[in-house]
Structures are given as structure tokens and as C-alpha cells.
């Protein structure tokens, strides 16, 4: 199973971006899909996560501005980011937890997509 993140780019402050993450492989189900970000010198921090039942959890910095959604038929997760600020400029990573295949359960990270917000 591999994850491919996309949608990052350059945007002006106040603008919007939509990140996408697609999984490839023989997947039966995914428990939690999430987006993290990592600032230089710091560990990855949770931005938002969504459970298989649709329950969502957001970091305080994301509440009211970002929205996470998922497609359980395509095993994709999205992050709609609005009202972007220069402080949001960093690499974003998607993370799937408890990916169930016919033979195993695993966790995977995407390769990261860079978001740059100009002031």
C-alpha cells in the first residue's frame, strides 16, 4: 500500500488550497485518515483526522479554517484549507492508520506536499 499526496502549492494569505491523498493497493478498509504537518526542527503535528465513522478531530490552529473529508470507496482523504496564513507554510503529510488488507494491518505515510503562503 502506498499513499500519494498532492495539492500543495503557492498561495497568497487569505487564499485556499485543497490537499488530496490517494491510496494504492488492495485495501479492504481504513480506520483513520489524517493530515499532519512538520515544521523544521519539530516533530510532526496533527492537523486533522477523520475516523471511518466520519468523526473528525482538528488541531486548534485548524478549527474554523480547515475541513477534512474522506472517500471510503476510493480510499482518499482531502483537506480543504481556507483563510491560509503565512504560518501555515510547511510540508503536509497524509497518514492512514489501520489499513486493513487481506493479509495484514498497517499504517502508512504519504510523501508530503509543500504549502507556501505569502504575506
C-alpha positions in Angstrom: 0.0 0.0 0.0 1.3 3.5 -0.9 -0.1 6.9 -0.3 0.3 9.8 -2.8 -0.3 13.3 -1.6 -1.0 16.3 -3.9 -2.5 19.7 -4.0 0.2 21.8 -2.3 1.4 25.0 -3.9 1.8 28.7 -3.6 -1.0 30.9 -2.4 -1.4 34.4 -1.0 -2.6 34.9 2.6 -6.3 34.5 2.8 -6.4 32.1 -0.1 -7.4 28.4 -0.2 -5.8 25.1 -1.2 -7.2 21.6 -1.3 -4.9 18.8 -0.5 -5.6 15.2 -1.6 -4.2 11.9 -0.7 -4.8 8.7 -2.6 -4.0 5.1 -1.6 -3.0 2.4 -3.9 -3.1 -1.3 -3.2 -5.6 -3.9 -2.3 -7.3 -2.2 0.6 -10.4 -3.5 2.4 -10.8 -0.6 4.9 -9.0 2.2 6.6 -9.7 3.2 10.2 -8.3 6.7 10.5 -7.1 9.1 7.8 -5.2 12.1 8.9 -3.2 15.1 7.8 0.0 16.2 9.7 2.5 18.9 9.2 6.1 19.3 10.2 8.0 22.5 10.9 11.8 22.4 10.7 13.3 21.0 13.9 10.0 19.8 15.3 8.1 16.6 15.2 5.1 16.1 13.0 1.9 17.6 14.4 -1.7 16.6 13.8 -3.7 19.0 11.7 -6.9 17.0 11.3 -8.1 13.4 11.3 -11.2 11.6 10.3 -12.4 8.2 11.5 -14.1 5.6 9.4 -17.4 6.6 11.1 -16.9 10.2 10.0 -15.9 11.6 13.4 -13.4 14.4 13.0 -10.8 16.0 15.2 -8.9 19.2 14.4 -5.9 21.0 15.9 -6.8 24.3 17.4 -4.9 26.1 14.6 -7.1 24.3 12.0 -10.5 24.8 13.6 -12.8 27.0 11.6 -10.4 27.2 8.7 -9.7 23.7 7.5 -12.1 20.8 6.7 -11.1 17.2 6.4 -13.2 14.7 4.4 -12.7 11.2 3.0 -14.0 9.0 0.3 -14.3 5.4 1.6 -14.9 4.0 -1.9 -11.7 5.4 -3.3 -9.7 5.4 -0.1 -8.8 9.1 -0.4 -8.6 11.9 2.1 -8.9 15.6 1.5 -8.0 18.7 3.4 -9.7 21.9 2.4 -7.7 24.8 3.7 -9.2 28.2 3.8 -8.0 31.6 5.1 -4.5 30.4 4.8 -1.8 32.3 6.8 2.0 32.5 6.3 2.3 30.4 9.5 0.6 27.5 7.6 3.6 27.3 5.2 5.2 23.9 5.7 5.1 20.4 4.3 1.9 18.5 4.9 1.8 14.7 5.2 -1.2 12.3 4.9 -1.3 9.3 7.2 -3.6 6.3 7.1 -3.9 4.3 10.3 -5.0 0.7 10.5 -5.2 0.0 6.8 -6.8 -3.5 6.5 -5.8 -5.7 3.6 -6.5 -9.4 3.1 -3.3 -10.4 4.9 -2.3 -7.6 7.2 -3.0 -4.3 9.1 -0.6 -1.5 8.5 0.0 2.2 8.8 1.4 4.4 6.0 2.6 7.9 5.4 2.4 9.9 2.2 5.5 11.6 0.8 4.4 15.1 1.8 3.2 18.1 -0.2 4.6 21.7 0.3 2.3 24.6 1.1 3.7 28.1 0.8 1.6 31.1 1.9 2.8 34.6 1.1 2.0 37.6 3.2 
